[in-house]
């Protein structure tokens, strides 16, 4: 008896139509979702393949893994790991996939649940861990890091022009235990005045990236994806800020131009923007989607 993927979903997946158009799911194809979240993209892709047992869904958030249980019941494989560890494991097992998706965004439930510590709107403990098994929290980072290193993190990962002033204020006012406490200190330090964007947004982004090692994991994972992609396979990546997009853009550019181990073709000459292609989803505004296809598995002769 065939088991169907359940229709419910807890949040609206970003750039869903554009992602489906690029991945082009066909009956019986294999699918790897390295950041499955709450299953929005996976549900739509698996409706196209019709074979949930050909899918591997990965997430580092135990709450997401719990919500994906119905996919497991339908035959999909679930992995509770970050996308680098999962990709490395699957590559070592010799797995190959026709479609691979890497959505680098923070899921809506993570932002909306105050206890996760991601949100500027909902006061909660200063946590920000995507994987709560990890020891480093945002509170530990801001309460122990030196002012110089803290300023460097905020400038590098948040692209905050007032990073030194923010770091100075954090060191002066610490210790912090809640998101509201930290947001208030950062807002006072930046003094941006009226703005639709909260003045602590850049700092919170920087801390989240540092706590979860997001850029480090992305750079380590991208080369592994080459071994996971089957001939004819499509790889799509959704990024949410310039630091991520820059890494993906340069990797794809070098991949296509160098002919490293295989021939690849870009499916997106320019990134597809959530601001223009997903206007009804407010959390898609900063999203950018890039994709490539593996057209033959053959090394170039020197």
Secondary structure, 3 states (H helix, E strand, C coil): CCCCCCCCCCCCCCCHHHHHHHHCCCCCCCEEECCCCCCHHHHHHHHHHCCHHHEEEEECCHHHHHHCHHHHHCCCEEEECCHHHHHHHHHHCCCCEEEEEEECCCCHHHHHCHHHCCCCCCCCECCCCCCCCCCCCHHHHHHHCCHHHHHHHHHHHHCCCCHHHHHHHHHHHCCCCEHHHHHHHHHHHHCCCCCCCCCCHHHHHHHHHHHHCHHHHHHHHHHHHHHHEEEEEEEEEEECCHHHHHHHHHHHHHHHHHCCCCEEEECCCCCEEHHHHCCCCHHHCCCEEEEEEEEECCCCCC
